[in-house]
Amino acid sequence: MKISTKIQHYTLECICNLYDGVQENDTPTEIQLTKEYKSAANILDLLMIDLKKKLLSKSKSKKPFKLSLEYYQSYFLINFISAHGSFFIGILERTLLQQFTEKIHQQL
């Protein structure tokens, strides 16, 4: 099942920046050594590669564009954003991420 939504370029940029920031500051914990965590991280890594490609291809676009995600990708992306959304200090970035997750939640 596919989840489709429209997203602004800056919102997608915030998601990619959040992922990059978490990856740089991430210190391994006991939970991160489990198979479940590794498989979820692998799904998120592959999704972020696709999102970064889309970010580069739509870099000149000012209009919202369509983003299609598989159900499981949406689930892991929402959980990632919810867990690490406080990484941003700015209220604009937090608000954009919250609005994006709410749109996806409605479709799940």
Summary of the structure (lengths in Angstrom):
residues: 108
radius of gyration: 13.7
end to end distance: 9.8
largest distance: 42.6
contacts: 273
relative contact order: 0.23
helix: 71%
strand: 11%
